[in-house]
Amino acid sequence: MSDKFNDESSEAQRRAEKIKAIRRSIHGEAEVAPTTYDNKTAESERTETMADRIMRAKEKHSSTAEDILDELDEAIAFEKAEAERIAAETAAAAERSAVDASPDISDIINELETPAHEELSEIADEITEDFSEVDTDIAAEVEDFTETVTERPEEISTEDNVIAAADEETAEAVSEYAADDTENTVVFTPVGHNKTVEDQLAPLKRAEEEAAQQLRKTNERLDEQSFQAKEKAEDLADNGIVKPEKKKKKKKKRTFKQKLRGLFPEKGDSVLECIRKIAFLGSVIAICVCGYLVGDYYYDLWSSKHKTEEIMDIYDIYKDRQPKIEEVTTPEGDKRKKYGGMLDGAKKLYDINHEIVGVITIPDTPVNNPVLQAKDNDKYLNMKYDLTENVAGEIFLDYRNHFDDVGEDGYLKYPNSQNLILYGHNMYDDQMFGCLKYYHRNEAYYGAHPVIDLSSNYEKYQYKIFAFFMLDAADETDTKFDVWNTIDFEDEKEFYNFVNEAKRRTIRTNDVDVEYGDELLTLSTCNTFFPDERARLIVLARRVREGEDPKKGTQESKPNPNIKWPSLYYSIHPDEHYDPNAEFVPYGPKGGK
């Protein structure tokens, strides 16, 4: 316990020494403290905290007296609390010592009271002298605090409060003193720093001169070695050992015209060189021609599609307007139709081209085109309705057909053909009749698209498909089916022979019935099913009767188990054959052949 009080007394002495040292530093004193362990500790603490205290003093330099008093009050309150805590710990320690029958500690405390009291009085006097410039209220507060400590020497621990307050005031005084000294500060130039710029750069200049001299020596040595090498080479050349190196002549730059001319065989070229140039030129020409053809083909596709959409947009605007149609009985008792004029949409198309005879549409497919008819079947193979050449051509009616050919009197000039034949290209992008190939390739396509809408310039009609099959355009064998030259039928027998032949060849069978008197529609397009472009895909349909469901009999089609193919097919597939004796249900009451 005595050691603890000795430590507290030593702490008070160290703080007193610290305050004295600060005071001496303020007044410029150079007193040297004795070199003891305590002095070393105090000096190190002063050195470490001096800068921090000066900074705090600068920050608080502008504080008022009231602020300083408030801070002193807070410091005193904190130190009082610490003193009470230490007193409580001391009392507890004393009780434990009494229990252990240790010597009475009050004697030790009384011995320490007088030195501590004297030390605190001395510290208070020094603080009063150093801070005489502080507000009188602050000085009075310090004196009151000193008197309180003098009257109550038993509270030794409160000396820390006074010391803390003194530290803060001392730091403030130090900051004021430092600020005053700043005005009188003189810049100190160390010895040897008064040299001119030239003197400082002299070593660099000497280094540059040495480097330049070394470079000159190196160049001279290289020149000498090069000269010796040349002399040696000339000696060898004179002795015939080594031939002097000839200077290469610079090639003249060739002009563009000369370079272009060099692509062709020239005089002086070897045979192989001529062949190489000819082969190269041929390849370039072939590439250019192929590129042109491919580009022209796709441009035609785009142009054809654009023109078709353009003219059909005009037709669709007026397609719902229909003229009046009267049924008139002739003096002979025959009933004839009298047309009051063209369909409004057809008239717009007819004004564009007088060879437009109708419009064909297969719902939900790309087929939606005008139908043209010329004096032959060649004109619109590669020509659009506006008479511009195009690889897609147009859909056109066989020139031998009659389709609502109405005269000026409003009556038909000729009866309609019993079999209307339409032609169209099988285009890559499904234009024209390009989508018909899906009737052959896709089993569900027929059930989804069994109806064809065909309108003349005067009336609208619907047809339902009952057969679709492949033909060989060059077939001259017993499998030949001349569907393209069958325009009308002489009698019922010829009619049923025709439709039953189509039924034998159809790729899928269905329940659509066909009767004599039904007007037929044939769609013909090229196909790649046979080599050499000999295949033709044929789609046969009959007109929908009045009041009939257009899709009746088309929704339950089945693959034909016994298709009658052209002879070319069997030559390609020798393992297959047609069985003429297989079960077959023909159209018509007489059954045909």
Protein Blocks (a to p, Z undefined) as FASTA:
>chain_A
ZZmmmmmmmmmmmmmmmmmmmmmmmnopacdcdddfklmmmmmmmmmmmmmmmmmmmmmm
mpcfklmmmmmmmmmmmmmmmmmmmmmmmmmmmmmmmmnopacfklmmmmmmmmmmmmmm
mmmmmmmmmmmmpcfklmmmmmmmmmmmmmmmmlmmlmmmmmmmmmmmmmmmmmmmmmmm
mmmpccdddehilccfklmmmmmmmmmmmmmmmmmmmmmmmmmmmmmmmmmmmmmmmnom
accdddddddddddfklmmmmmpccehiafklmmmmmmmmmmmmmmmmmmmmmmmmmmmm
mmmmmmmmmmmmmmmmmmmpccdddddddfkopacdddfbdcfklmmmmmmpmkbgbdcd
dehiabdcdddddfbfklmmmccfkopacfklpadddfkbcehiacfkopafbdcdfbdc
ddddddfklpajlmmmmmmmpmklmmmmmcccdddfkbccddddfbdcdddfkbcbfkbc
cfklmmbcfblmlmmmmmmmmmmmpmbdcfbdcdehiacdddddddfkbghhlaccdddd
ddddehiafkgoklmcccdfbdcddfklmmmmmmbccdfkbccddehjklpZZ
